[in-house]
Structures are given as structure tokens and as C-alpha cells.
Amino acid sequence: MIEPKPSPDTMRDSRTALLLIVSFALPCITQVQTAHLTAADAKNHVGETATVCGRVASAHFAEKVKGLPTFMNLDMPYPKQIFTIVIWGAERPKFGNPERTYRDKNICVSGKITSHREIPEIVVTSPGQIQIQK
């Protein structure tokens, strides 16, 4: 048995329905991907791209360390840090003086969560990845 071909009107209606579904579903999918995590919960999301929020409890520019990293620890200061933001020296000029700018501020940082010595971290390359919270 040969199936009849759909009419152009039926195909247009199907495309319109699909476009509507995608238009409504995409913001929901995006919202799930950018859920805000606490610094303590970040350890459960290593490998994911997320937004982690907390208070900058300690910040340090390690100017004598290879790569000139700046470390900012959320919620707990070094050496008992539970989450670290890393800004490498090559990216540091974009941030000015981040250890002063963000110290004691409530912030959210977005990016891929990785782990270094079992401490979750996000390496940032752009100031737009860090938002100061009010």
C-alpha cells in the first residue's frame, strides 16, 4: 500500500508546531544547565558546566608560582577551601586586581567545574564569568 504524500499545508503546520515546541523548551533546558550551585555542592558536579555561588573567603595572587595564578576560595578560606576560582597570569590583566575586587564579596562564577587535588574549581578566562551578587 502506498501512503499519500502530505500536503504543503500539513508540512507547514508540522514545522510551525515543531518551532513552537523548541521555542518553549529551549529556555527550560538552558535554565537546567545554568542552575546555581553552592560551593559545597560543586564537588558533586565535576565535569559539568554550571554556576557556583558563594562568598570569597580568601584570595591570593601567587606571583612566585609558575603560571602566576590568582586563587579565590568560596565560603572557606585556604587551607580548608571547598571550592576555588583560578585566574591564570595570562588572563589576569583582564581582571585588574581580582583578589581585592572580589574579597569578601558574594559572587557567582560560571564555567566548567574541574578538580585539582580533590578540590572542585573553575578556571576563568573572562571577567564576564564572575558576577558580584547584591
HELIX and SHEET records of a PDB file:
HELIX    1   1 PRO A    8  GLN A   33  1                                  26    
HELIX    2   2 ASP A   41  HIS A   45  5                                   5    
HELIX    3   3 ARG A   92  PHE A   95  5                                   4    
HELIX    4   4 PRO A   98  THR A  101  1                                   4    
HELIX    5   5 PRO A  127  GLN A  129  5                                   3    
SHEET    1   A 7 HIS A  36  THR A  38  0                                        
SHEET    2   A 7 THR A  49  PHE A  61  1                                        
SHEET    3   A 7 THR A  70  LEU A  74 -1                                        
SHEET    4   A 7 THR A  84  ILE A  87 -1                                        
SHEET    5   A 7 ILE A 119  VAL A 123  1                                        
SHEET    6   A 7 ASN A 106  HIS A 116 -1                                        
SHEET    7   A 7 ILE A 130  ILE A 132 -1                                        
END                                                                             
